[in-house]
Amino acid sequence: MTGARMWPSPLPRQIRQDPLRSSEVHVYDLLSEQLNSQWTVYYSRPYLKMTPSGAEIDGEADFVIVHPTRGMLTLEVKGGEISREATTGKWFSRDRYNVLHKIKNPVIQATTAQHTLLNKVRALASWPKGPFIRARHGVVFPHAAAPPNNLGPDMPREIFCCRDQLPTIGKWVRDRLSGGNDGAMGEAGMKAFEQLLSLPFTLRVPLASYLSEDEQAIETLTPQQFYVLDAVSHLTRVAAGGGAGTGKTIVACEDAFRLASAGHKTALLCLGDKLASHLRQRMKVSGVIVMTFPELCQNYASTSGLRSDLSLKEALDSGPDLLTKAVQKDPSLRLDVIVVDEAQDFRTQWWIALEDILVDPKVSKLHAFYDTNQSVYGDLTGELASFDIVPIRLTRNLRNTQMIHAAASRFYRGSAITADGPEGFPVGWVTCSERALEQETLNILRKLTVTGEVSATNICVIAPADERVANLQKRLASFDGLTVAHIRDFKGLESQATILVASREISDQLELAYVALSRARAHMTVLGEANILEWLKEHSPDAK
């Protein structure tokens, strides 16, 4: 069973080592073990209460426990021997050294926390409108024996969890949040509690702020790659190779833009639909024709009158021959410049067809930008050289932070690449079962968007299996602007933050791991079973 989501997690060392908090720490560990991942447990939650006169009163809940259907429970924990004077109503705790301490009424503390926090969360705009949720309170005496009877009209026996029940406190919590016909808060209510209780504690500076700083540092580096274009502008055949993050797509776009601006009829080609969509958006006012290779074949076959019903499979197989016939029938379709991004995905016969549709193969330009990862794509320089393409290399990673570059480099073998970006955050490795992948993805997204204040539009969730992607798209549909995609469909693209759902299929193709680990610019989280994560973290680029 996956344990409850605990805030904070892990507990700071100074709290665990504080003898005055030993009882609370013990309860924290038991709740973490005995409640499943549907539960969220907030420890030591401070709050501010206003009196009718407007005065401020500081308060603190030892524990606030929430569940999407069961509701909310506030707990107060008091260690040692517990007593109350009948005449004065004062409460006391006697420790192991027989020292008597005056304490606040724990029942009133738990009740006050319950009502105050419930009023605060209901006041949030994100709180779901609907029926009242189940909201209750309880007191934990981890060392004391259970009272034989009710301790008063406001203190029935069932609100206390004492020494005998402590080993099964998870069951006691579930029992406290049972009965009645109260409504469910759902995921929206859980998110509202997270907004209320976790933001002030977890991140003094939102993660989004740090990521923005890293992004700005990366942006200042990117234009430096344009030196490549200045060096090869006079060449008709160019192949610029580099690993993930070296700016191939940015340089390819700039190359196509410059050539189109000079008056040349220019096409920018790739293979993937999502990458093509991204390139169209980037190049929409440039005058550059942006298409996938199959779209080019379909367009030319239709425009020339050869075929109007060319399928994707036919375009991939017989498209090159139709391209040659199309320009012979209609010479106006010929191009002055062809720029290819992700050129390692192009088949040998496609290059021959691209040569054929140029206006003049001797002076027209064919520029290719490709990935030099030999462990995935092999050594492409020989094949490209056979078309008189002059090989040059992009050797600086300007897209990813150094931490992300290091993770992706485990699957790279080729010319050396220097990571020039900021150091960034370490890659997060989250171990969970195959069954829990989707729930854990949801948990991570909540933390990024609520605690970290990272916009969902800056996050991509990628996975190596179509069925998993479909399930995630349904499960995460409430995150507006979030991208959920198969790894192969996100090739050539990037996002500020990426969550890789590393199910077993990722080990079937080295390319999937290589592409996946290099998609994030500034923040990367990988979740999966322990053996999959170990393989991703320890893989050698020379492994077969």
C-alpha positions as CSV (number, residue, x, y, z in Angstrom):
1,M,0.0,0.0,0.0
2,T,1.3,3.4,-0.9
3,G,1.4,5.6,2.2
4,A,-0.4,8.9,2.8
5,R,0.8,12.1,1.4
6,M,2.6,13.8,4.3
7,W,3.3,17.5,4.7
8,P,6.1,18.2,5.4
9,S,7.9,15.2,3.9
10,P,10.3,14.3,5.1
11,L,10.2,15.7,8.6
12,P,13.1,18.1,9.2
13,R,15.9,16.5,11.3
14,Q,15.5,19.1,14.0
15,I,11.9,18.1,14.6
16,R,12.7,14.4,14.8
17,Q,15.5,15.1,17.3
18,D,13.3,17.4,19.5
19,P,12.3,15.4,22.6
20,L,9.3,17.7,23.1
21,R,7.9,16.5,19.8
22,S,8.6,12.8,20.1
23,S,4.9,11.9,20.6
24,E,3.9,13.9,17.5
25,V,6.7,12.3,15.5
26,H,5.5,8.9,16.5
27,V,1.9,9.7,15.4
28,Y,3.3,11.2,12.1
29,D,5.1,7.9,11.3
30,L,2.1,5.8,12.1
31,L,-0.3,7.9,10.0
32,S,2.2,7.8,7.1
33,E,2.3,4.0,7.3
34,Q,-1.4,3.2,7.9
35,L,-3.3,5.6,5.6
36,N,-3.1,5.1,1.9
37,S,-2.4,7.6,-0.9
38,Q,-5.9,9.0,-1.0
39,W,-5.2,10.6,2.4
40,T,-3.3,13.8,3.0
41,V,-1.9,14.5,6.4
42,Y,-0.7,18.0,7.4
43,Y,1.5,18.2,10.4
44,S,1.9,21.3,12.7
45,R,-0.3,23.7,10.8
46,P,-0.3,27.3,12.2
47,Y,-3.4,29.5,11.7
48,L,-4.7,32.9,12.7
49,K,-8.1,33.2,14.4
50,M,-10.0,36.5,14.7
51,T,-12.2,37.2,17.8
52,P,-15.5,39.0,17.5
53,S,-13.8,42.2,18.4
54,G,-11.2,41.9,15.7
55,A,-8.3,40.7,17.9
56,E,-5.9,38.1,16.5
57,I,-5.3,34.8,18.2
58,D,-2.5,32.4,17.0
59,G,-3.4,28.8,16.8
60,E,-1.9,25.6,15.6
61,A,-3.3,22.2,14.7
62,D,-1.0,19.2,15.5
63,F,-2.5,17.3,12.6
64,V,-5.1,18.0,9.9
65,I,-6.1,14.9,8.0
66,V,-8.2,15.1,4.8
67,H,-9.8,12.6,2.4
68,P,-11.7,13.4,-0.8
69,T,-14.8,11.4,0.3
70,R,-14.5,11.0,4.1
71,G,-13.8,14.6,5.0
72,M,-11.6,16.4,7.5
73,L,-10.2,15.5,10.9
74,T,-8.2,17.7,13.2
75,L,-6.0,16.0,15.9
76,E,-4.3,17.3,19.0
77,V,-1.6,15.1,20.5
78,K,-0.6,15.2,24.2
79,G,2.1,12.8,25.5
80,G,2.6,11.6,29.1
81,E,0.0,11.0,31.9
82,I,-3.0,13.2,31.3
83,S,-5.2,14.7,34.1
84,R,-7.8,17.4,34.6
85,E,-8.8,19.2,37.8
86,A,-12.6,18.9,38.4
87,T,-12.8,22.2,40.3
88,T,-10.8,24.5,38.0
89,G,-11.0,22.6,34.7
90,K,-7.3,22.9,34.2
91,W,-5.4,20.2,32.3
92,F,-2.0,18.8,33.1
93,S,0.5,16.4,31.6
94,R,3.1,14.5,33.8
95,D,6.2,13.4,31.9
96,R,8.5,10.3,32.5
97,Y,10.5,12.3,35.1
98,N,7.4,12.9,37.1
99,V,7.3,16.6,36.2
100,L,3.9,18.1,36.0
101,H,3.1,20.5,33.1
102,K,0.1,22.7,32.7
103,I,-1.4,22.2,29.2
104,K,-4.2,23.7,27.2
105,N,-7.5,21.8,26.9
106,P,-6.7,19.5,24.0
107,V,-10.4,19.0,23.1
108,I,-10.9,22.8,22.8
109,Q,-7.7,23.0,20.8
110,A,-8.8,20.3,18.3
111,T,-12.4,21.8,18.1
112,T,-11.1,25.3,17.5
113,A,-8.7,24.1,14.8
114,Q,-11.6,22.2,13.2
115,H,-14.0,25.2,13.0
116,T,-11.4,27.8,12.2
117,L,-9.7,25.9,9.3
118,L,-13.0,24.7,7.9
119,N,-14.2,28.4,7.8
120,K,-10.9,29.4,6.1
121,V,-11.0,26.7,3.5
122,R,-14.7,27.4,2.7
123,A,-13.7,31.1,2.0
124,L,-11.4,30.1,-0.8
125,A,-12.5,30.6,-4.3
126,S,-11.3,27.1,-5.2
127,W,-13.6,25.5,-2.5
128,P,-16.3,23.4,-4.2
129,K,-19.8,24.7,-3.7
130,G,-22.2,22.0,-2.4
131,P,-23.2,20.0,0.6
132,F,-21.4,20.2,3.9
133,I,-18.4,17.9,4.3
134,R,-17.8,15.6,7.3
135,A,-15.6,17.6,9.6
136,R,-14.6,16.2,13.0
137,H,-11.9,16.4,15.6
138,G,-10.0,14.0,17.9
139,V,-7.4,13.8,20.6
140,V,-4.4,11.4,20.8
141,F,-3.0,10.4,24.1
142,P,-0.1,8.0,23.0
143,H,1.0,7.1,26.5
144,A,-2.2,7.2,28.5
145,A,-4.7,4.4,29.1
146,A,-8.1,4.9,27.5
147,P,-10.8,6.5,29.7
148,P,-13.4,4.0,30.8
149,N,-16.3,6.3,30.0
150,N,-17.2,9.6,28.4
151,L,-15.3,12.5,30.0
152,G,-18.2,14.9,29.5
153,P,-21.0,15.8,27.1
154,D,-18.4,17.4,24.8
155,M,-15.9,14.6,25.2
156,P,-17.3,11.2,24.3
157,R,-15.0,8.3,24.5
158,E,-14.7,7.8,20.8
159,I,-12.9,11.1,20.2
160,F,-9.9,9.8,22.1
161,C,-7.2,7.6,20.6
162,C,-5.1,6.2,23.5
163,R,-2.2,3.8,24.0
164,D,-4.1,0.6,23.2
165,Q,-5.5,2.0,20.0
166,L,-2.4,3.8,18.9
167,P,-0.9,0.8,16.9
168,T,-4.0,0.8,14.7
169,I,-4.5,4.6,14.6
170,G,-5.3,4.4,10.9
171,K,-8.4,2.4,11.6
172,W,-9.4,4.8,14.4
173,V,-9.1,7.7,11.9
174,R,-11.3,6.0,9.4
175,D,-13.8,5.2,12.1
176,R,-13.8,8.9,13.2
177,L,-14.6,9.9,9.6
178,S,-17.5,7.5,9.1
179,G,-21.3,7.8,9.5
180,G,-23.7,10.5,8.6
181,N,-24.7,11.7,5.1
182,D,-22.2,14.5,4.7
183,G,-21.0,15.4,1.1
184,A,-17.7,14.7,-0.5
185,M,-15.1,17.5,-1.1
186,G,-13.6,15.7,-4.1
187,E,-10.3,16.6,-5.7
188,A,-11.2,20.3,-5.8
189,G,-11.6,20.3,-2.0
190,M,-8.3,18.4,-1.5
191,K,-6.6,21.0,-3.7
192,A,-8.2,23.8,-1.6
193,F,-6.9,22.3,1.6
194,E,-3.5,22.1,0.0
195,Q,-3.7,25.7,-1.0
196,L,-4.6,26.7,2.5
197,L,-2.2,24.5,4.5
198,S,0.8,23.7,2.5
199,L,1.9,26.8,0.6
200,P,3.2,28.8,3.5
201,F,5.2,25.9,4.9
202,T,6.7,24.1,1.9
203,L,8.2,26.8,-0.3
204,R,9.2,30.3,0.9
205,V,9.9,31.1,-2.7
206,P,7.7,29.3,-5.3
207,L,9.5,26.8,-7.5
208,A,8.2,28.7,-10.5
209,S,10.4,31.7,-9.5
210,Y,13.6,29.6,-9.5
211,L,12.6,27.9,-12.8
212,S,12.0,31.4,-14.4
213,E,15.6,32.4,-13.4
214,D,17.0,29.2,-15.0
215,E,14.9,29.8,-18.1
216,Q,16.2,33.4,-18.4
217,A,19.8,32.1,-18.2
218,I,19.1,29.5,-20.9
219,E,17.5,32.1,-23.2
220,T,20.6,34.3,-23.0
221,L,22.7,31.5,-24.3
222,T,20.6,30.3,-27.2
223,P,21.5,33.0,-29.8
224,Q,25.2,32.1,-29.4
225,Q,24.5,29.1,-31.5
226,F,23.8,31.3,-34.5
227,Y,27.5,31.5,-35.2
228,V,27.0,28.2,-37.1
229,L,24.9,30.0,-39.6
230,D,27.4,32.7,-40.2
231,A,30.1,30.2,-40.7
232,V,28.2,28.1,-43.3
233,S,25.9,30.6,-45.1
234,H,27.8,30.2,-48.3
235,L,27.5,26.4,-48.4
236,T,24.7,24.6,-50.4
237,R,24.9,21.4,-48.4
238,V,25.2,21.5,-44.6
239,A,24.6,19.0,-41.9
240,A,24.6,20.4,-38.3
241,G,24.8,17.6,-35.8
242,G,24.4,17.8,-32.0
243,G,22.8,16.0,-29.1
244,A,19.6,16.9,-27.3
245,G,19.5,20.5,-26.1
246,T,22.2,21.8,-28.4
247,G,19.7,24.1,-30.2
248,K,19.2,22.2,-33.4
249,T,15.6,23.3,-33.8
250,I,16.2,26.9,-33.0
251,V,19.1,27.1,-35.4
252,A,17.1,25.3,-38.1
253,C,14.3,27.9,-37.7
254,E,16.7,30.8,-37.8
255,D,18.4,29.3,-40.9
256,A,15.0,28.9,-42.7
257,F,14.0,32.4,-41.7
258,R,17.2,34.0,-43.0
259,L,17.0,32.2,-46.3
260,A,13.3,33.0,-46.8
261,S,13.9,36.6,-45.9
262,A,16.6,36.7,-48.7
263,G,13.8,35.9,-51.2
264,H,14.3,32.1,-51.5
265,K,11.3,29.8,-51.7
266,T,12.0,27.8,-48.5
267,A,10.5,24.8,-46.8
268,L,11.2,23.6,-43.3
269,L,10.5,19.9,-42.9
270,C,10.4,17.4,-40.1
271,L,8.6,14.0,-39.4
272,G,6.5,14.5,-36.3
273,D,3.1,16.2,-36.3
274,K,3.5,17.9,-32.9
275,L,6.9,19.2,-33.9
276,A,5.5,20.5,-37.2
277,S,2.7,22.3,-35.3
278,H,5.3,23.9,-33.0
279,L,7.4,25.0,-36.0
280,R,4.4,26.5,-37.8
281,Q,3.6,28.6,-34.8
282,R,7.2,29.7,-34.5
283,M,7.5,30.5,-38.3
284,K,3.9,31.8,-39.0
285,V,5.0,35.2,-40.2
286,S,8.3,34.2,-41.9
287,G,7.0,33.1,-45.3
288,V,8.6,29.6,-44.7
289,I,6.6,26.5,-45.8
290,V,6.4,24.2,-42.8
291,M,5.3,20.6,-43.3
292,T,6.1,17.0,-42.2
293,F,7.6,14.9,-45.0
294,P,4.3,12.9,-45.5
295,E,2.4,16.2,-45.7
296,L,4.8,17.5,-48.4
297,C,4.3,14.3,-50.4
298,Q,0.5,14.5,-50.1
299,N,0.4,18.2,-50.9
300,Y,2.6,17.9,-54.0
301,A,0.7,14.8,-55.3
302,S,-2.6,16.6,-54.9
303,T,-1.4,20.0,-56.3
304,S,0.1,18.4,-59.4
305,G,-3.0,16.3,-60.0
306,L,-1.2,13.0,-59.5
307,R,-3.1,11.8,-56.4
308,S,-5.6,13.4,-54.1
309,D,-6.1,10.5,-51.7
310,L,-2.6,9.7,-50.6
311,S,-2.6,7.9,-47.2
312,L,0.0,8.4,-44.6
313,K,1.5,4.9,-45.2
314,E,1.6,5.5,-49.0
315,A,3.2,8.9,-48.4
316,L,6.0,7.3,-46.4
317,D,6.5,4.5,-48.9
318,S,5.8,5.8,-52.4
319,G,5.8,9.6,-51.5
320,P,9.4,10.1,-52.7
321,D,8.6,8.9,-56.2
322,L,5.5,11.1,-56.3
323,L,7.5,14.1,-55.3
324,T,9.8,13.6,-58.3
325,K,6.9,13.2,-60.7
326,A,5.1,16.2,-59.2
327,V,7.8,18.7,-59.9
328,Q,8.4,17.2,-63.4
329,K,4.7,17.9,-64.1
330,D,4.6,21.2,-62.3
331,P,8.0,22.9,-62.1
332,S,6.6,25.7,-60.0
333,L,6.6,23.4,-57.1
334,R,10.4,23.3,-57.0
335,L,12.1,24.8,-54.0
336,D,15.2,27.0,-53.6
337,V,15.9,25.9,-50.0
338,I,15.0,22.8,-47.9
339,V,15.8,22.8,-44.2
340,V,15.3,19.6,-42.4
341,D,14.9,19.3,-38.6
342,E,15.4,16.0,-36.8
343,A,17.1,14.8,-39.9
344,Q,18.1,11.5,-38.3
345,D,14.4,10.4,-38.8
346,F,14.5,10.7,-42.6
347,R,15.0,7.6,-44.7
348,T,17.8,7.3,-47.3
349,Q,15.3,7.4,-50.3
350,W,13.7,10.6,-49.0
351,W,17.0,12.5,-49.4
352,I,17.2,11.5,-53.0
353,A,13.7,12.9,-53.6
354,L,14.5,16.1,-51.8
355,E,17.5,16.6,-54.1
356,D,15.1,16.1,-57.1
357,I,12.6,18.8,-56.1
358,L,15.2,21.6,-55.7
359,V,15.3,24.3,-58.5
360,D,19.0,23.7,-59.2
361,P,20.8,21.0,-57.1
362,K,24.1,22.8,-57.8
363,V,23.1,26.1,-56.2
364,S,19.9,25.4,-54.2
365,K,20.4,24.7,-50.5
366,L,19.7,21.5,-48.6
367,H,20.4,21.9,-44.9
368,A,20.0,19.1,-42.3
369,F,20.0,19.3,-38.5
370,Y,20.3,16.0,-36.9
371,D,21.0,14.2,-33.6
372,T,24.5,12.8,-33.2
373,N,23.6,10.2,-30.6
374,Q,25.3,7.1,-32.0
375,S,24.0,4.8,-29.3
376,V,20.4,5.5,-30.6
377,Y,20.7,6.5,-34.2
378,G,24.1,5.2,-35.2
379,D,26.7,7.2,-37.0
380,L,24.9,9.3,-39.6
381,T,27.8,11.3,-40.9
382,G,28.7,8.7,-43.6
383,E,25.2,8.6,-45.0
384,L,24.9,12.4,-45.0
385,A,28.3,12.8,-46.5
386,S,27.2,10.7,-49.5
387,F,25.0,13.6,-50.5
388,D,27.8,16.1,-50.4
389,I,26.6,17.5,-47.1
390,V,29.4,19.2,-45.1
391,P,29.2,18.0,-41.5
392,I,29.5,20.5,-38.7
393,R,28.8,20.0,-35.0
394,L,26.8,21.8,-32.3
395,T,28.7,21.0,-29.2
396,R,27.0,23.1,-26.5
397,N,23.8,22.2,-24.6
398,L,22.0,25.5,-24.3
399,R,18.5,24.2,-23.6
400,N,18.7,22.1,-20.4
401,T,20.0,22.7,-17.0
402,Q,23.2,20.9,-16.1
403,M,21.3,18.4,-13.9
404,I,18.9,17.4,-16.7
405,H,21.7,17.3,-19.2
406,A,23.6,14.8,-16.9
407,A,20.6,12.5,-16.7
408,A,20.0,12.5,-20.5
409,S,23.8,12.0,-21.2
410,R,23.6,8.5,-19.8
411,F,21.9,7.5,-23.1
412,Y,24.2,9.6,-25.3
413,R,27.3,8.4,-27.2
414,G,28.8,10.7,-29.8
415,S,30.7,13.9,-30.1
416,A,31.3,15.6,-26.7
417,I,28.7,18.1,-25.6
418,T,29.3,20.8,-23.0
419,A,26.4,21.8,-20.7
420,D,26.4,25.6,-20.6
421,G,23.1,26.1,-18.8
422,P,22.6,26.9,-15.1
423,E,23.1,24.0,-12.6
424,G,19.3,23.8,-11.9
425,F,17.4,21.4,-9.6
426,P,18.4,17.7,-9.3
427,V,16.2,15.4,-11.2
428,G,13.5,14.0,-9.0
429,W,13.3,10.2,-8.9
430,V,10.0,8.9,-7.4
431,T,9.6,5.2,-6.8
432,C,6.1,3.8,-7.0
433,S,4.3,0.7,-8.3
434,E,3.1,0.4,-11.8
435,R,-0.5,0.5,-10.5
436,A,0.1,3.8,-8.7
437,L,1.8,5.7,-11.6
438,E,-1.3,7.7,-12.5
439,Q,-2.2,8.7,-8.9
440,E,1.5,9.6,-8.2
441,T,1.5,11.7,-11.4
442,L,-1.5,13.6,-10.1
443,N,0.2,14.1,-6.7
444,I,3.3,15.6,-8.4
445,L,1.2,17.9,-10.6
446,R,-0.6,19.2,-7.5
447,K,2.7,20.0,-5.8
448,L,4.1,21.7,-8.9
449,T,1.0,23.8,-9.7
450,V,-0.1,24.6,-6.1
451,T,2.9,24.6,-3.9
452,G,5.4,25.5,-6.7
453,E,3.0,27.8,-8.6
454,V,4.2,26.5,-11.9
455,S,1.6,27.0,-14.6
456,A,0.2,23.9,-16.1
457,T,0.9,25.4,-19.5
458,N,4.6,25.1,-18.7
459,I,4.4,21.4,-17.8
460,C,4.4,18.3,-20.0
461,V,3.6,14.7,-18.9
462,I,5.1,12.1,-21.1
463,A,4.8,8.3,-21.2
464,P,6.0,5.5,-23.4
465,A,2.7,3.6,-23.9
466,D,-0.4,4.8,-25.8
467,E,-2.9,3.3,-23.4
468,R,-1.1,5.0,-20.4
469,V,-1.1,8.4,-22.3
470,A,-4.9,8.0,-22.9
471,N,-5.5,7.2,-19.2
472,L,-3.4,10.2,-18.1
473,Q,-5.2,12.5,-20.5
474,K,-8.5,11.6,-18.8
475,R,-7.2,11.7,-15.3
476,L,-5.4,15.0,-15.7
477,A,-8.0,16.8,-17.8
478,S,-8.7,19.4,-15.1
479,F,-5.3,20.9,-15.5
480,D,-5.9,23.6,-18.1
481,G,-3.1,24.0,-20.6
482,L,-1.3,20.8,-19.5
483,T,0.4,18.8,-22.3
484,V,0.1,15.0,-22.0
485,A,1.8,13.1,-24.8
486,H,3.6,9.9,-25.9
487,I,7.3,10.3,-25.7
488,R,7.7,9.8,-29.5
489,D,5.2,12.6,-30.2
490,F,7.1,15.1,-28.1
491,K,10.3,14.5,-29.9
492,G,12.0,17.8,-30.9
493,L,9.8,19.7,-28.4
494,E,10.5,20.9,-24.9
495,S,8.8,22.3,-21.8
496,Q,9.9,24.1,-18.7
497,A,9.0,21.2,-16.5
498,T,8.5,17.6,-17.5
499,I,7.0,14.6,-15.7
500,L,8.2,11.3,-17.1
501,V,5.9,8.4,-16.3
502,A,8.5,5.6,-16.8
503,S,6.5,2.4,-17.2
504,R,8.2,-0.7,-18.4
505,E,7.8,0.1,-22.1
506,I,10.5,2.8,-21.8
507,S,13.2,0.1,-21.7
508,D,12.2,-1.4,-25.0
509,Q,13.8,1.4,-27.1
510,L,16.8,3.4,-26.0
511,E,15.5,6.3,-28.1
512,L,12.4,6.7,-25.8
513,A,14.6,7.1,-22.7
514,Y,17.0,9.5,-24.5
515,V,14.2,11.7,-25.8
516,A,12.2,11.6,-22.6
517,L,15.1,12.6,-20.3
518,S,16.0,15.6,-22.4
519,R,12.6,17.2,-22.9
520,A,12.6,19.4,-19.7
521,R,14.5,22.7,-19.7
522,A,14.5,23.4,-16.0
523,H,12.7,20.8,-13.9
524,M,12.4,17.0,-14.4
525,T,10.6,14.4,-12.3
526,V,10.7,10.7,-13.2
527,L,8.5,8.2,-11.5
528,G,8.3,4.4,-11.9
529,E,9.2,1.1,-10.4
530,A,12.5,0.8,-8.6
531,N,14.2,-1.4,-11.3
532,I,13.1,1.0,-14.1
533,L,14.4,4.0,-12.2
534,E,17.7,2.2,-11.5
535,W,18.1,1.4,-15.2
536,L,17.5,5.0,-16.2
537,K,19.9,6.3,-13.5
538,E,22.7,3.8,-14.1
539,H,22.6,3.1,-17.9
540,S,25.9,3.3,-19.7
541,P,25.9,4.8,-23.2
542,D,28.2,2.0,-24.3
543,A,25.7,-0.7,-23.1
544,K,24.3,-2.9,-25.8
